[in-house]
Amino acid sequence: LAAEAGVPVRIEPIPREALYVADELFFTGTATEVMPIASLDRIAIGNGRRGPITERIQQRYQDIIHGRSEDVYGWMSLRGGGV
């Protein structure tokens, strides 16, 4: 979703110290979906609130899973034989 929104994406190890000075951070995963990180080790990230990139990605994700946008990724398709 980030690349689709024009946000550059790099996958690489990053030192923990670099996270402390980030403008914004977020978790992604099956259970958390897209969740902003307000602080890390009691250090505020950015202004301590959800940033504009996180908001954009979160909204796009929610639009897909709630059927407001086309699911071009196939996330909402049943996989396997079903029950």
Backbone as ProteinMPNN parsed JSONL, in Angstrom:
{"seq_chain_A": "LAAEAGVPVRIEPIPREALYVADELFFTGTATEVMPIASLDRIAIGNGRRGPITERIQQRYQDIIHGRSEDVYGWMSLRGGGV", "coords_chain_A": {"N_chain_A": [[0.823, -1.204, 0.0], [2.001, 1.194, 0.661], [3.86, 1.666, -1.419], [2.042, 1.862, -3.518], [0.851, 4.25, -2.828], [2.815, 5.99, -3.46], [4.879, 6.217, -1.691], [8.209, 5.794, -0.928], [9.652, 2.556, -0.583], [11.734, 0.561, 1.34], [13.348, -2.405, 2.236], [15.149, -3.363, 4.843], [17.602, -3.978, 7.427], [17.409, -1.945, 10.371], [18.894, 0.246, 12.664], [17.976, 0.39, 16.107], [18.212, 2.92, 17.291], [17.743, 4.668, 15.191], [15.038, 4.564, 14.917], [14.047, 6.132, 16.971], [14.217, 8.752, 16.068], [12.487, 8.926, 14.006], [9.939, 10.274, 11.84], [7.435, 9.123, 11.816], [6.038, 5.962, 12.781], [4.769, 2.637, 12.219], [3.016, -0.407, 13.002], [2.394, -3.417, 11.175], [0.259, -6.155, 10.412], [-1.508, -9.305, 10.646], [-3.279, -9.356, 12.888], [-2.977, -6.743, 13.966], [-3.426, -5.128, 11.816], [-3.045, -2.081, 10.514], [-1.257, -0.161, 12.553], [-0.561, 2.744, 14.319], [2.494, 3.808, 15.903], [3.004, 5.419, 18.789], [4.98, 5.922, 20.683], [8.276, 4.799, 21.591], [10.103, 2.919, 23.733], [9.41, 4.762, 25.681], [9.876, 7.138, 24.392], [8.66, 9.726, 22.487], [7.407, 9.331, 19.213], [7.811, 11.252, 16.412], [5.274, 13.611, 16.573], [4.007, 12.22, 18.498], [1.606, 11.238, 17.722], [-0.591, 9.669, 15.297], [0.808, 9.723, 12.075], [0.689, 11.426, 8.817], [1.307, 9.657, 6.682], [0.93, 7.117, 7.798], [-1.795, 7.386, 8.377], [-2.881, 7.585, 5.785], [-2.211, 5.053, 4.681], [-3.479, 3.369, 6.504], [-6.17, 4.128, 6.105], [-6.559, 3.391, 3.425], [-6.193, 0.611, 3.609], [-8.36, -0.047, 5.333], [-10.483, 0.736, 3.662], [-10.289, -1.198, 1.664], [-10.693, -3.665, 3.073], [-13.254, -3.31, 4.024], [-14.781, -3.169, 1.799], [-15.08, -0.76, 0.411], [-13.281, -0.025, -1.466], [-11.812, -1.476, -4.383], [-10.501, -4.746, -4.076], [-7.615, -5.267, -5.044], [-5.543, -6.865, -4.345], [-6.373, -9.343, -3.557], [-6.931, -9.973, -0.919], [-9.321, -10.419, 0.393], [-10.323, -12.763, -0.535], [-11.401, -16.139, -0.317], [-9.258, -18.74, 0.658], [-7.877, -21.953, -0.059], [-9.681, -25.038, 0.626], [-11.932, -24.391, 2.072], [-14.694, -24.837, 4.409]], "CA_chain_A": [[0.0, 0.0, 0.0], [2.886, 2.36, 0.685], [4.36, 1.887, -2.78], [0.885, 2.304, -4.303], [0.606, 5.649, -2.462], [3.961, 6.797, -3.854], [5.836, 6.3, -0.589], [9.332, 4.883, -1.196], [9.713, 1.409, 0.319], [12.998, -0.182, 1.392], [13.345, -3.454, 3.244], [16.52, -3.498, 5.297], [17.752, -3.823, 8.886], [17.546, -0.551, 10.799], [19.267, 0.277, 14.085], [16.924, 0.873, 17.006], [18.39, 4.356, 17.519], [17.147, 5.397, 14.071], [13.589, 4.614, 15.13], [13.746, 7.219, 17.904], [14.151, 10.044, 15.377], [11.575, 8.812, 12.863], [8.774, 11.154, 11.831], [6.316, 8.279, 12.202], [6.233, 4.512, 12.708], [3.541, 1.86, 12.414], [3.064, -1.859, 12.906], [1.428, -4.056, 10.288], [0.146, -7.585, 10.64], [-2.853, -9.849, 10.549], [-4.099, -8.925, 14.021], [-2.908, -5.299, 14.197], [-3.746, -4.447, 10.561], [-2.078, -0.979, 10.427], [-1.38, 0.474, 13.868], [0.496, 3.726, 14.564], [3.317, 3.691, 17.111], [3.118, 6.765, 19.343], [6.252, 6.051, 21.392], [9.132, 3.62, 21.649], [10.944, 3.067, 24.93], [8.945, 6.009, 26.318], [10.299, 8.289, 23.59], [7.615, 10.028, 21.504], [7.756, 9.254, 17.804], [7.228, 12.432, 15.768], [4.53, 14.411, 17.553], [3.327, 11.304, 19.41], [0.298, 10.891, 17.15], [-0.556, 9.05, 13.965], [1.282, 10.634, 11.049], [-0.102, 11.447, 7.584], [1.53, 8.455, 5.867], [0.219, 6.038, 8.49], [-3.225, 7.621, 8.192], [-3.227, 7.261, 4.398], [-2.133, 3.603, 4.507], [-4.542, 2.807, 7.345], [-7.456, 4.372, 5.438], [-6.609, 2.559, 2.21], [-6.4, -0.764, 4.078], [-9.745, -0.148, 5.808], [-11.364, 0.812, 2.494], [-10.262, -2.489, 0.981], [-11.307, -4.76, 3.835], [-14.68, -3.035, 4.225], [-15.453, -3.175, 0.508], [-15.255, 0.582, -0.16], [-12.345, 0.02, -2.591], [-11.566, -2.786, -4.983], [-9.442, -5.539, -3.473], [-6.726, -5.671, -6.13], [-4.534, -7.757, -3.771], [-6.971, -10.643, -3.268], [-6.917, -10.21, 0.512], [-10.631, -10.821, 0.903], [-10.716, -13.988, -1.21], [-11.212, -17.364, 0.44], [-8.14, -19.576, 0.207], [-7.988, -23.331, 0.346], [-10.921, -25.749, 0.338], [-13.071, -23.929, 2.87], [-15.218, -25.817, 5.369]], "C_chain_A": [[0.861, 1.26, 0.0], [3.382, 2.681, -0.718], [3.244, 2.406, -3.681], [0.591, 3.786, -4.061], [1.781, 6.555, -2.82], [4.985, 6.991, -2.755], [6.973, 5.326, -0.89], [9.39, 3.779, -0.138], [11.082, 0.754, 0.195], [12.863, -1.213, 2.497], [14.8, -3.714, 3.607], [16.555, -3.421, 6.82], [17.924, -2.337, 9.225], [17.912, -0.546, 12.282], [18.149, 0.909, 14.919], [17.0, 2.394, 17.195], [17.76, 5.186, 16.403], [15.634, 5.516, 14.236], [13.195, 5.785, 16.023], [13.579, 8.567, 17.202], [13.249, 9.999, 14.136], [10.439, 9.823, 12.981], [7.516, 10.389, 12.239], [6.698, 6.817, 12.007], [4.873, 3.84, 12.799], [3.856, 0.38, 12.315], [2.11, -2.288, 11.807], [1.408, -5.537, 10.601], [-1.295, -8.021, 10.592], [-3.745, -9.329, 11.667], [-4.121, -7.401, 14.181], [-3.357, -4.492, 12.992], [-2.712, -3.349, 10.323], [-2.266, -0.155, 11.695], [-0.236, 1.457, 14.09], [1.238, 3.438, 15.868], [3.554, 5.107, 17.618], [4.448, 6.978, 20.057], [6.979, 4.719, 21.389], [10.095, 3.836, 22.806], [10.666, 4.393, 25.634], [9.438, 7.273, 25.628], [9.23, 8.511, 22.522], [8.179, 9.93, 20.094], [7.048, 10.41, 17.098], [6.547, 13.291, 16.819], [3.735, 13.531, 18.521], [1.951, 10.881, 18.947], [0.488, 10.225, 15.795], [-0.144, 10.095, 12.93], [0.474, 10.523, 9.765], [0.109, 10.218, 6.693], [0.801, 7.268, 6.484], [-1.284, 6.176, 8.27], [-3.67, 7.213, 6.788], [-3.236, 5.749, 4.165], [-3.237, 2.908, 5.299], [-5.898, 2.955, 6.661], [-7.61, 3.501, 4.201], [-6.869, 1.099, 2.582], [-7.851, -0.966, 4.516], [-10.739, -0.097, 4.644], [-11.414, -0.525, 1.762], [-11.004, -3.545, 1.785], [-12.792, -4.545, 4.111], [-15.448, -2.876, 2.909], [-15.693, -1.811, -0.11], [-14.33, 0.809, -1.348], [-12.149, -1.389, -3.113], [-10.368, -3.463, -4.315], [-8.533, -6.09, -4.573], [-5.652, -6.651, -5.65], [-5.079, -9.158, -3.474], [-6.999, -10.982, -1.783], [-8.234, -10.769, 1.036], [-11.16, -12.078, 0.224], [-10.476, -15.173, -0.287], [-10.075, -18.174, -0.172], [-8.378, -21.009, 0.678], [-9.364, -23.897, 0.042], [-12.13, -25.262, 1.108], [-13.517, -25.009, 3.826], [-16.365, -26.585, 4.82]], "O_chain_A": [[0.49, 2.272, -0.593], [3.329, 3.831, -1.154], [3.47, 3.287, -4.511], [0.142, 4.493, -4.963], [1.756, 7.749, -2.523], [5.868, 7.841, -2.873], [6.719, 4.138, -1.089], [9.202, 4.036, 1.051], [11.535, 0.433, -0.903], [12.325, -0.925, 3.566], [15.581, -4.214, 2.797], [15.647, -2.864, 7.436], [18.511, -1.578, 8.455], [17.298, -1.265, 13.071], [17.474, 1.84, 14.48], [15.972, 3.069, 17.251], [17.293, 6.297, 16.651], [15.025, 6.467, 13.745], [12.124, 6.366, 15.848], [12.864, 9.435, 17.704], [13.254, 10.922, 13.322], [10.028, 10.183, 14.085], [6.642, 10.929, 12.917], [7.554, 6.479, 11.19], [3.936, 4.391, 13.377], [4.807, -0.037, 11.654], [1.125, -1.601, 11.534], [2.419, -6.109, 11.008], [-2.201, -7.193, 10.506], [-4.868, -8.9, 11.404], [-5.164, -6.828, 14.495], [-3.641, -3.301, 13.117], [-1.581, -3.666, 9.955], [-3.307, 0.472, 11.888], [0.93, 1.064, 14.057], [0.668, 2.891, 16.812], [4.224, 5.903, 16.96], [4.988, 8.083, 20.044], [6.379, 3.659, 21.21], [10.819, 4.831, 22.842], [11.582, 5.055, 26.121], [9.417, 8.355, 26.216], [8.925, 7.606, 21.745], [9.289, 10.388, 19.821], [5.826, 10.533, 17.178], [7.152, 13.658, 17.826], [2.894, 14.026, 19.272], [1.209, 10.239, 19.691], [1.582, 10.221, 15.23], [-0.674, 11.206, 12.908], [-0.347, 9.615, 9.634], [-0.824, 9.785, 6.018], [0.135, 6.506, 5.783], [-1.967, 5.186, 8.006], [-4.709, 6.573, 6.621], [-4.15, 5.221, 3.532], [-3.857, 1.964, 4.81], [-6.688, 2.011, 6.639], [-8.678, 2.937, 3.964], [-7.675, 0.428, 1.938], [-8.494, -1.938, 4.12], [-11.735, -0.821, 4.653], [-12.475, -0.935, 1.291], [-11.855, -4.25, 1.241], [-13.511, -5.501, 4.401], [-16.618, -2.496, 2.907], [-16.448, -1.709, -1.077], [-14.553, 1.719, -2.147], [-12.299, -2.367, -2.381], [-9.355, -2.824, -4.031], [-8.669, -7.244, -4.98], [-4.924, -7.212, -6.469], [-4.304, -10.065, -3.17], [-7.083, -12.156, -1.421], [-8.249, -11.512, 2.018], [-12.329, -12.422, 0.393], [-9.481, -15.217, 0.436], [-9.961, -18.269, -1.394], [-9.015, -21.232, 1.707], [-10.129, -23.301, -0.715], [-13.25, -25.684, 0.821], [-12.804, -25.99, 4.036], [-16.915, -27.447, 5.506]]}, "name": "protein", "num_of_chains": 1, "seq": "LAAEAGVPVRIEPIPREALYVADELFFTGTATEVMPIASLDRIAIGNGRRGPITERIQQRYQDIIHGRSEDVYGWMSLRGGGV"}
